[in-house]
Amino acid sequence: MSYNALFLQEKYETSTPFTPFIELSRQPKLAFVTLLLALLTISLALATAGSSKGFVQKFIYYTILTAIGSLFFGIGTVFLSNSFGVYV
């Protein structure tokens, strides 16, 4: 018997069907929203860096806002690459 008949056919028949967590048709919209949120939070971080607060307080706000902006940017990049890679 061939490898296909012994292994692949059995695994194919017993595997559960894949259901996506977020539908592919919604991902470009979510990418746009998350990238806008990333731009907003990173620009807020830059605005806090130029404020007249104390150094420690500015550093904490800057770190938190850039971390949130980076997370939004990463999520938006994944959504954008998924939707762009499928449709092109």
PDB file as gemmi writes it, atoms N, CA and C in Angstrom:
CRYST1    1.000    1.000    1.000  90.00  90.00  90.00 P 1                      
ATOM      1  N   MET A   1       0.836  -1.189   0.000  1.00  0.00           N  
ATOM      2  CA  MET A   1       0.000   0.000   0.000  1.00  0.00           C  
ATOM      3  C   MET A   1       0.875   1.244   0.000  1.00  0.00           C  
ATOM      4  N   SER A   2       0.335   2.264  -0.562  1.00  0.00           N  
ATOM      5  CA  SER A   2       1.098   3.506  -0.640  1.00  0.00           C  
ATOM      6  C   SER A   2       0.954   4.302   0.659  1.00  0.00           C  
ATOM      7  N   TYR A   3       1.830   5.268   0.784  1.00  0.00           N  
ATOM      8  CA  TYR A   3       1.810   6.163   1.950  1.00  0.00           C  
ATOM      9  C   TYR A   3       0.487   6.914   2.029  1.00  0.00           C  
ATOM     10  N   ASN A   4      -0.015   7.335   0.893  1.00  0.00           N  
ATOM     11  CA  ASN A   4      -1.276   8.069   0.852  1.00  0.00           C  
ATOM     12  C   ASN A   4      -2.427   7.215   1.382  1.00  0.00           C  
ATOM     13  N   ALA A   5      -2.473   5.976   0.980  1.00  0.00           N  
ATOM     14  CA  ALA A   5      -3.558   5.098   1.410  1.00  0.00           C  
ATOM     15  C   ALA A   5      -3.455   4.768   2.893  1.00  0.00           C  
ATOM     16  N   LEU A   6      -2.242   4.631   3.415  1.00  0.00           N  
ATOM     17  CA  LEU A   6      -2.082   4.248   4.813  1.00  0.00           C  
ATOM     18  C   LEU A   6      -2.244   5.413   5.787  1.00  0.00           C  
ATOM     19  N   PHE A   7      -1.643   6.535   5.506  1.00  0.00           N  
ATOM     20  CA  PHE A   7      -1.543   7.599   6.503  1.00  0.00           C  
ATOM     21  C   PHE A   7      -2.421   8.810   6.197  1.00  0.00           C  
ATOM     22  N   LEU A   8      -2.270   9.373   5.013  1.00  0.00           N  
ATOM     23  CA  LEU A   8      -2.942  10.633   4.712  1.00  0.00           C  
ATOM     24  C   LEU A   8      -4.457  10.498   4.662  1.00  0.00           C  
ATOM     25  N   GLN A   9      -4.954   9.454   4.081  1.00  0.00           N  
ATOM     26  CA  GLN A   9      -6.399   9.294   3.970  1.00  0.00           C  
ATOM     27  C   GLN A   9      -7.025   9.134   5.348  1.00  0.00           C  
ATOM     28  N   GLU A  10      -6.366   8.409   6.233  1.00  0.00           N  
ATOM     29  CA  GLU A  10      -6.888   8.218   7.587  1.00  0.00           C  
ATOM     30  C   GLU A  10      -6.890   9.534   8.369  1.00  0.00           C  
ATOM     31  N   LYS A  11      -5.831  10.310   8.273  1.00  0.00           N  
ATOM     32  CA  LYS A  11      -5.759  11.593   8.972  1.00  0.00           C  
ATOM     33  C   LYS A  11      -6.757  12.590   8.401  1.00  0.00           C  
ATOM     34  N   TYR A  12      -6.937  12.559   7.100  1.00  0.00           N  
ATOM     35  CA  TYR A  12      -7.864  13.500   6.471  1.00  0.00           C  
ATOM     36  C   TYR A  12      -9.301  13.230   6.916  1.00  0.00           C  
ATOM     37  N   GLU A  13      -9.653  11.975   7.029  1.00  0.00           N  
ATOM     38  CA  GLU A  13     -11.018  11.629   7.403  1.00  0.00           C  
ATOM     39  C   GLU A  13     -11.290  11.861   8.882  1.00  0.00           C  
ATOM     40  N   THR A  14     -10.280  11.813   9.735  1.00  0.00           N  
ATOM     41  CA  THR A  14     -10.504  11.953  11.172  1.00  0.00           C  
ATOM     42  C   THR A  14     -10.276  13.362  11.692  1.00  0.00           C  
ATOM     43  N   SER A  15      -9.757  14.252  10.886  1.00  0.00           N  
ATOM     44  CA  SER A  15      -9.485  15.605  11.375  1.00  0.00           C  
ATOM     45  C   SER A  15     -10.769  16.428  11.427  1.00  0.00           C  
ATOM     46  N   THR A  16     -10.787  17.381  12.356  1.00  0.00           N  
ATOM     47  CA  THR A  16     -11.950  18.253  12.490  1.00  0.00           C  
ATOM     48  C   THR A  16     -11.849  19.393  11.482  1.00  0.00           C  
ATOM     49  N   PRO A  17     -12.960  19.873  10.981  1.00  0.00           N  
ATOM     50  CA  PRO A  17     -12.908  20.979  10.013  1.00  0.00           C  
ATOM     51  C   PRO A  17     -12.436  22.269  10.679  1.00  0.00           C  
ATOM     52  N   PHE A  18     -11.721  23.067   9.914  1.00  0.00           N  
ATOM     53  CA  PHE A  18     -11.177  24.323  10.426  1.00  0.00           C  
ATOM     54  C   PHE A  18     -12.235  25.413  10.364  1.00  0.00           C  
ATOM     55  N   THR A  19     -12.405  26.128  11.468  1.00  0.00           N  
ATOM     56  CA  THR A  19     -13.287  27.295  11.496  1.00  0.00           C  
ATOM     57  C   THR A  19     -12.452  28.492  11.924  1.00  0.00           C  
ATOM     58  N   PRO A  20     -12.417  29.544  11.128  1.00  0.00           N  
ATOM     59  CA  PRO A  20     -11.571  30.695  11.456  1.00  0.00           C  
ATOM     60  C   PRO A  20     -12.117  31.473  12.648  1.00  0.00           C  
ATOM     61  N   PHE A  21     -11.210  32.064  13.414  1.00  0.00           N  
ATOM     62  CA  PHE A  21     -11.584  32.885  14.564  1.00  0.00           C  
ATOM     63  C   PHE A  21     -12.186  34.206  14.102  1.00  0.00           C  
ATOM     64  N   ILE A  22     -11.585  34.809  13.097  1.00  0.00           N  
ATOM     65  CA  ILE A  22     -12.079  36.051  12.499  1.00  0.00           C  
ATOM     66  C   ILE A  22     -12.205  35.805  11.001  1.00  0.00           C  
ATOM     67  N   GLU A  23     -13.370  36.109  10.463  1.00  0.00           N  
ATOM     68  CA  GLU A  23     -13.620  35.848   9.049  1.00  0.00           C  
ATOM     69  C   GLU A  23     -12.673  36.654   8.165  1.00  0.00           C  
ATOM     70  N   LEU A  24     -12.314  36.080   7.050  1.00  0.00           N  
ATOM     71  CA  LEU A  24     -11.376  36.720   6.135  1.00  0.00           C  
ATOM     72  C   LEU A  24     -11.949  37.993   5.523  1.00  0.00           C  
ATOM     73  N   SER A  25     -13.244  38.054   5.340  1.00  0.00           N  
ATOM     74  CA  SER A  25     -13.855  39.245   4.741  1.00  0.00           C  
ATOM     75  C   SER A  25     -13.814  40.453   5.680  1.00  0.00           C  
ATOM     76  N   ARG A  26     -13.697  40.237   6.982  1.00  0.00           N  
ATOM     77  CA  ARG A  26     -13.640  41.340   7.947  1.00  0.00           C  
ATOM     78  C   ARG A  26     -12.218  41.814   8.219  1.00  0.00           C  
ATOM     79  N   GLN A  27     -11.227  41.070   7.821  1.00  0.00           N  
ATOM     80  CA  GLN A  27      -9.853  41.394   8.186  1.00  0.00           C  
ATOM     81  C   GLN A  27      -9.321  42.693   7.582  1.00  0.00           C  
ATOM     82  N   PRO A  28      -9.656  43.091   6.348  1.00  0.00           N  
ATOM     83  CA  PRO A  28      -9.169  44.394   5.876  1.00  0.00           C  
ATOM     84  C   PRO A  28      -9.717  45.562   6.685  1.00  0.00           C  
ATOM     85  N   LYS A  29     -10.975  45.486   7.100  1.00  0.00           N  
ATOM     86  CA  LYS A  29     -11.553  46.545   7.928  1.00  0.00           C  
ATOM     87  C   LYS A  29     -10.874  46.597   9.293  1.00  0.00           C  
ATOM     88  N   LEU A  30     -10.656  45.432   9.879  1.00  0.00           N  
ATOM     89  CA  LEU A  30      -9.985  45.387  11.174  1.00  0.00           C  
ATOM     90  C   LEU A  30      -8.540  45.856  11.066  1.00  0.00           C  
ATOM     91  N   ALA A  31      -7.897  45.578   9.947  1.00  0.00           N  
ATOM     92  CA  ALA A  31      -6.527  46.056   9.743  1.00  0.00           C  
ATOM     93  C   ALA A  31      -6.494  47.571   9.691  1.00  0.00           C  
ATOM     94  N   PHE A  32      -7.434  48.170   8.987  1.00  0.00           N  
ATOM     95  CA  PHE A  32      -7.496  49.626   8.897  1.00  0.00           C  
ATOM     96  C   PHE A  32      -7.723  50.247  10.272  1.00  0.00           C  
ATOM     97  N   VAL A  33      -8.643  49.696  11.040  1.00  0.00           N  
ATOM     98  CA  VAL A  33      -8.952  50.245  12.367  1.00  0.00           C  
ATOM     99  C   VAL A  33      -7.767  50.089  13.313  1.00  0.00           C  
ATOM    100  N   THR A  34      -7.147  48.916  13.333  1.00  0.00           N  
ATOM    101  CA  THR A  34      -6.029  48.713  14.254  1.00  0.00           C  
ATOM    102  C   THR A  34      -4.808  49.541  13.861  1.00  0.00           C  
ATOM    103  N   LEU A  35      -4.590  49.740  12.570  1.00  0.00           N  
ATOM    104  CA  LEU A  35      -3.466  50.585  12.166  1.00  0.00           C  
ATOM    105  C   LEU A  35      -3.719  52.051  12.508  1.00  0.00           C  
ATOM    106  N   LEU A  36      -4.971  52.491  12.428  1.00  0.00           N  
ATOM    107  CA  LEU A  36      -5.297  53.850  12.876  1.00  0.00           C  
ATOM    108  C   LEU A  36      -5.100  53.999  14.385  1.00  0.00           C  
ATOM    109  N   LEU A  37      -5.513  52.984  15.139  1.00  0.00           N  
ATOM    110  CA  LEU A  37      -5.298  53.021  16.589  1.00  0.00           C  
ATOM    111  C   LEU A  37      -3.810  53.010  16.928  1.00  0.00           C  
ATOM    112  N   ALA A  38      -3.027  52.270  16.169  1.00  0.00           N  
ATOM    113  CA  ALA A  38      -1.581  52.258  16.394  1.00  0.00           C  
ATOM    114  C   ALA A  38      -0.981  53.626  16.124  1.00  0.00           C  
ATOM    115  N   LEU A  39      -1.391  54.250  15.041  1.00  0.00           N  
ATOM    116  CA  LEU A  39      -0.902  55.589  14.722  1.00  0.00           C  
ATOM    117  C   LEU A  39      -1.304  56.591  15.798  1.00  0.00           C  
ATOM    118  N   LEU A  40      -2.518  56.475  16.290  1.00  0.00           N  
ATOM    119  CA  LEU A  40      -3.001  57.375  17.334  1.00  0.00           C  
ATOM    120  C   LEU A  40      -2.217  57.205  18.633  1.00  0.00           C  
ATOM    121  N   THR A  41      -2.027  55.976  19.073  1.00  0.00           N  
ATOM    122  CA  THR A  41      -1.323  55.769  20.344  1.00  0.00           C  
ATOM    123  C   THR A  41       0.156  56.122  20.243  1.00  0.00           C  
ATOM    124  N   ILE A  42       0.781  55.854  19.116  1.00  0.00           N  
ATOM    125  CA  ILE A  42       2.195  56.214  18.981  1.00  0.00           C  
ATOM    126  C   ILE A  42       2.355  57.727  18.892  1.00  0.00           C  
ATOM    127  N   SER A  43       1.417  58.411  18.232  1.00  0.00           N  
ATOM    128  CA  SER A  43       1.502  59.873  18.201  1.00  0.00           C  
ATOM    129  C   SER A  43       1.214  60.475  19.572  1.00  0.00           C  
ATOM    130  N   LEU A  44       0.336  59.852  20.352  1.00  0.00           N  
ATOM    131  CA  LEU A  44       0.128  60.302  21.731  1.00  0.00           C  
ATOM    132  C   LEU A  44       1.387  60.091  22.570  1.00  0.00           C  
ATOM    133  N   ALA A  45       2.091  59.011  22.314  1.00  0.00           N  
ATOM    134  CA  ALA A  45       3.342  58.769  23.033  1.00  0.00           C  
ATOM    135  C   ALA A  45       4.366  59.844  22.704  1.00  0.00           C  
ATOM    136  N   LEU A  46       4.434  60.238  21.449  1.00  0.00           N  
ATOM    137  CA  LEU A  46       5.366  61.305  21.078  1.00  0.00           C  
ATOM    138  C   LEU A  46       4.952  62.638  21.683  1.00  0.00           C  
ATOM    139  N   ALA A  47       3.647  62.861  21.814  1.00  0.00           N  
ATOM    140  CA  ALA A  47       3.176  64.099  22.433  1.00  0.00           C  
ATOM    141  C   ALA A  47       3.500  64.128  23.925  1.00  0.00           C  
ATOM    142  N   THR A  48       3.419  62.981  24.590  1.00  0.00           N  
ATOM    143  CA  THR A  48       3.754  62.957  26.017  1.00  0.00           C  
ATOM    144  C   THR A  48       5.251  63.113  26.234  1.00  0.00           C  
ATOM    145  N   ALA A  49       6.046  62.722  25.262  1.00  0.00           N  
ATOM    146  CA  ALA A  49       7.494  62.885  25.414  1.00  0.00           C  
ATOM    147  C   ALA A  49       7.880  64.358  25.435  1.00  0.00           C  
ATOM    148  N   GLY A  50       7.095  65.193  24.790  1.00  0.00           N  
ATOM    149  CA  GLY A  50       7.397  66.616  24.761  1.00  0.00           C  
ATOM    150  C   GLY A  50       6.660  67.420  25.815  1.00  0.00           C  
ATOM    151  N   SER A  51       5.942  66.747  26.706  1.00  0.00           N  
ATOM    152  CA  SER A  51       5.178  67.476  27.718  1.00  0.00           C  
ATOM    153  C   SER A  51       6.096  67.962  28.840  1.00  0.00           C  
ATOM    154  N   SER A  52       5.521  68.763  29.735  1.00  0.00           N  
ATOM    155  CA  SER A  52       6.332  69.369  30.803  1.00  0.00           C  
ATOM    156  C   SER A  52       6.228  68.611  32.122  1.00  0.00           C  
ATOM    157  N   LYS A  53       5.827  67.352  32.091  1.00  0.00           N  
ATOM    158  CA  LYS A  53       5.740  66.541  33.306  1.00  0.00           C  
ATOM    159  C   LYS A  53       7.133  66.077  33.704  1.00  0.00           C  
ATOM    160  N   GLY A  54       7.207  65.413  34.846  1.00  0.00           N  
ATOM    161  CA  GLY A  54       8.484  64.885  35.316  1.00  0.00           C  
ATOM    162  C   GLY A  54       8.995  63.766  34.428  1.00  0.00           C  
ATOM    163  N   PHE A  55      10.288  63.514  34.519  1.00  0.00           N  
ATOM    164  CA  PHE A  55      10.917  62.523  33.642  1.00  0.00           C  
ATOM    165  C   PHE A  55      10.351  61.127  33.863  1.00  0.00           C  
ATOM    166  N   VAL A  56      10.186  60.726  35.105  1.00  0.00           N  
ATOM    167  CA  VAL A  56       9.712  59.368  35.399  1.00  0.00           C  
ATOM    168  C   VAL A  56       8.279  59.190  34.904  1.00  0.00           C  
ATOM    169  N   GLN A  57       7.438  60.177  35.134  1.00  0.00           N  
ATOM    170  CA  GLN A  57       6.054  60.099  34.691  1.00  0.00           C  
ATOM    171  C   GLN A  57       5.970  60.067  33.161  1.00  0.00           C  
ATOM    172  N   LYS A  58       6.755  60.882  32.489  1.00  0.00           N  
ATOM    173  CA  LYS A  58       6.785  60.859  31.022  1.00  0.00           C  
ATOM    174  C   LYS A  58       7.272  59.513  30.507  1.00  0.00           C  
ATOM    175  N   PHE A  59       8.288  58.956  31.162  1.00  0.00           N  
ATOM    176  CA  PHE A  59       8.839  57.674  30.733  1.00  0.00           C  
ATOM    177  C   PHE A  59       7.812  56.554  30.869  1.00  0.00           C  
ATOM    178  N   ILE A  60       7.063  56.556  31.968  1.00  0.00           N  
ATOM    179  CA  ILE A  60       6.048  55.523  32.177  1.00  0.00           C  
ATOM    180  C   ILE A  60       4.932  55.654  31.142  1.00  0.00           C  
ATOM    181  N   TYR A  61       4.420  56.870  30.936  1.00  0.00           N  
ATOM    182  CA  TYR A  61       3.373  57.083  29.933  1.00  0.00           C  
ATOM    183  C   TYR A  61       3.867  56.726  28.534  1.00  0.00           C  
ATOM    184  N   TYR A  62       5.075  57.132  28.218  1.00  0.00           N  
ATOM    185  CA  TYR A  62       5.645  56.853  26.898  1.00  0.00           C  
ATOM    186  C   TYR A  62       5.780  55.345  26.680  1.00  0.00           C  
ATOM    187  N   THR A  63       6.260  54.639  27.688  1.00  0.00           N  
ATOM    188  CA  THR A  63       6.449  53.194  27.566  1.00  0.00           C  
ATOM    189  C   THR A  63       5.118  52.475  27.385  1.00  0.00           C  
ATOM    190  N   ILE A  64       4.123  52.856  28.164  1.00  0.00           N  
ATOM    191  CA  ILE A  64       2.812  52.212  28.061  1.00  0.00           C  
ATOM    192  C   ILE A  64       2.178  52.488  26.701  1.00  0.00           C  
ATOM    193  N   LEU A  65       2.213  53.734  26.266  1.00  0.00           N  
ATOM    194  CA  LEU A  65       1.585  54.077  24.985  1.00  0.00           C  
ATOM    195  C   LEU A  65       2.307  53.446  23.798  1.00  0.00           C  
ATOM    196  N   THR A  66       3.618  53.383  23.838  1.00  0.00           N  
ATOM    197  CA  THR A  66       4.327  52.748  22.722  1.00  0.00           C  
ATOM    198  C   THR A  66       4.114  51.239  22.712  1.00  0.00           C  
ATOM    199  N   ALA A  67       3.976  50.621  23.882  1.00  0.00           N  
ATOM    200  CA  ALA A  67       3.695  49.183  23.923  1.00  0.00           C  
ATOM    201  C   ALA A  67       2.316  48.889  23.340  1.00  0.00           C  
ATOM    202  N   ILE A  68       1.334  49.692  23.713  1.00  0.00           N  
ATOM    203  CA  ILE A  68      -0.014  49.512  23.165  1.00  0.00           C  
ATOM    204  C   ILE A  68      -0.015  49.777  21.660  1.00  0.00           C  
ATOM    205  N   GLY A  69       0.664  50.826  21.227  1.00  0.00           N  
ATOM    206  CA  GLY A  69       0.747  51.124  19.800  1.00  0.00           C  
ATOM    207  C   GLY A  69       1.445  50.026  19.022  1.00  0.00           C  
ATOM    208  N   SER A  70       2.478  49.451  19.599  1.00  0.00           N  
ATOM    209  CA  SER A  70       3.185  48.354  18.925  1.00  0.00           C  
ATOM    210  C   SER A  70       2.310  47.113  18.813  1.00  0.00           C  
ATOM    211  N   LEU A  71       1.530  46.833  19.847  1.00  0.00           N  
ATOM    212  CA  LEU A  71       0.611  45.695  19.775  1.00  0.00           C  
ATOM    213  C   LEU A  71      -0.444  45.906  18.688  1.00  0.00           C  
ATOM    214  N   PHE A  72      -1.020  47.104  18.633  1.00  0.00           N  
ATOM    215  CA  PHE A  72      -1.991  47.397  17.582  1.00  0.00           C  
ATOM    216  C   PHE A  72      -1.351  47.320  16.200  1.00  0.00           C  
ATOM    217  N   PHE A  73      -0.134  47.806  16.075  1.00  0.00           N  
ATOM    218  CA  PHE A  73       0.551  47.753  14.786  1.00  0.00           C  
ATOM    219  C   PHE A  73       0.811  46.306  14.367  1.00  0.00           C  
ATOM    220  N   GLY A  74       1.203  45.457  15.304  1.00  0.00           N  
ATOM    221  CA  GLY A  74       1.432  44.048  14.993  1.00  0.00           C  
ATOM    222  C   GLY A  74       0.166  43.333  14.572  1.00  0.00           C  
ATOM    223  N   ILE A  75      -0.923  43.582  15.293  1.00  0.00           N  
ATOM    224  CA  ILE A  75      -2.199  42.956  14.946  1.00  0.00           C  
ATOM    225  C   ILE A  75      -2.679  43.450  13.583  1.00  0.00           C  
ATOM    226  N   GLY A  76      -2.550  44.749  13.344  1.00  0.00           N  
ATOM    227  CA  GLY A  76      -2.958  45.299  12.050  1.00  0.00           C  
ATOM    228  C   GLY A  76      -2.133  44.753  10.903  1.00  0.00           C  
ATOM    229  N   THR A  77      -0.857  44.542  11.137  1.00  0.00           N  
ATOM    230  CA  THR A  77       0.010  43.978  10.101  1.00  0.00           C  
ATOM    231  C   THR A  77      -0.394  42.550   9.769  1.00  0.00           C  
ATOM    232  N   VAL A  78      -0.738  41.773  10.779  1.00  0.00           N  
ATOM    233  CA  VAL A  78      -1.176  40.395  10.539  1.00  0.00           C  
ATOM    234  C   VAL A  78      -2.486  40.380   9.760  1.00  0.00           C  
ATOM    235  N   PHE A  79      -3.442  41.214  10.160  1.00  0.00           N  
ATOM    236  CA  PHE A  79      -4.709  41.280   9.429  1.00  0.00           C  
ATOM    237  C   PHE A  79      -4.494  41.728   7.990  1.00  0.00           C  
ATOM    238  N   LEU A  80      -3.649  42.722   7.792  1.00  0.00           N  
ATOM    239  CA  LEU A  80      -3.406  43.239   6.451  1.00  0.00           C  
ATOM    240  C   LEU A  80      -2.690  42.212   5.579  1.00  0.00           C  
ATOM    241  N   SER A  81      -1.718  41.516   6.139  1.00  0.00           N  
ATOM    242  CA  SER A  81      -1.003  40.515   5.342  1.00  0.00           C  
ATOM    243  C   SER A  81      -1.890  39.320   5.027  1.00  0.00           C  
ATOM    244  N   ASN A  82      -2.770  38.943   5.947  1.00  0.00           N  
ATOM    245  CA  ASN A  82      -3.707  37.852   5.656  1.00  0.00           C  
ATOM    246  C   ASN A  82      -4.640  38.227   4.521  1.00  0.00           C  
ATOM    247  N   SER A  83      -5.227  39.406   4.587  1.00  0.00           N  
ATOM    248  CA  SER A  83      -6.189  39.789   3.558  1.00  0.00           C  
ATOM    249  C   SER A  83      -5.496  40.082   2.230  1.00  0.00           C  
ATOM    250  N   PHE A  84      -4.333  40.724   2.264  1.00  0.00           N  
ATOM    251  CA  PHE A  84      -3.615  41.043   1.030  1.00  0.00           C  
ATOM    252  C   PHE A  84      -3.077  39.779   0.373  1.00  0.00           C  
ATOM    253  N   GLY A  85      -2.567  38.861   1.162  1.00  0.00           N  
ATOM    254  CA  GLY A  85      -1.995  37.637   0.617  1.00  0.00           C  
ATOM    255  C   GLY A  85      -3.025  36.718  -0.002  1.00  0.00           C  
ATOM    256  N   VAL A  86      -4.247  36.774   0.485  1.00  0.00           N  
ATOM    257  CA  VAL A  86      -5.285  35.898  -0.049  1.00  0.00           C  
ATOM    258  C   VAL A  86      -5.886  36.462  -1.323  1.00  0.00           C  
ATOM    259  N   TYR A  87      -6.089  37.767  -1.363  1.00  0.00           N  
ATOM    260  CA  TYR A  87      -6.787  38.367  -2.495  1.00  0.00           C  
ATOM    261  C   TYR A  87      -5.882  38.696  -3.668  1.00  0.00           C  
ATOM    262  N   VAL A  88      -4.569  38.721  -3.477  1.00  0.00           N  
ATOM    263  CA  VAL A  88      -3.673  39.074  -4.576  1.00  0.00           C  
ATOM    264  C   VAL A  88      -3.068  37.830  -5.171  1.00  0.00           C  
TER     265      VAL A  88                                                      
END                                                                             
